[in-house]
Amino acid sequence: MSKTNATRMPELMSHNREVLDALLDSAIVGHIAYVDEDGAPGLLPTAVARFGDALIVHGSTGSRWMRLVSGAPAAVSVTAADGIVVARSAFESSLIYRSAVLFGSFRVLAGTEKTDALNALTEKLIPGRLNEVRPNTTKELAATLVLSLPINEWSVRVSDGWPDDTDDDVAGNAWAGQVRFGRRPVTVQDAPDLRPGIPTPESVNALRAAD
């Protein structure tokens, strides 16, 4: 059986690439699953970004887990929790969510491809920030490992329904509905060692304005 086939609740599965891209473009954290040299499983969170038809991650060249997933089979999970389905019973309550799992092998990026991928990751986290800071130095680039996972094998599940209560529970007095999380408020704080007179940059103000 394919790793992307649903074994339970196939009605929650989506094969729409636009649904996948929307999730990958909005989420900033993915969890990378791998197997180490001794056959033991590992799982680590890291920042992720979609870069065309690939998912990119980055870290130190000294990172053990990044070396382990370079060229080796791996899985990436990305999830957005959008709310709670509040049923009339604890048993039927659930999350409103969008989740994806991607499978494949990461490859190491180099040269301009590496630089472009790092820029894409920076712009995803804070759009417009590249124009406000200096470029990465040669030393910094040499100390950074950038990996790319092709978006070829993947599955998406979307849960955004109403409580599936029994008739007896519907006839009862318990409340039911949805609690939507919505956007989280943006709080901006200056660094303790920020020199006086340096204003908040446009890129950060834009994040606050979009709240």
Protein Blocks (a to p, Z undefined) as FASTA:
>chain_A
ZZkbcfbhkllpccbfklmmmmmmmpcbdcdddddfkopacddddddddehjaccddddf
klmklmmmgopacdddddddfbdcddfbfklgccdddddddeddddddehjllmmmmmmm
mmmmmghklmmpccddfklmmmpccdddddfbccdddddbdddddfklmmmmbdcdddde
bjadddddddfklcehiacdfklmmmmmmZZ
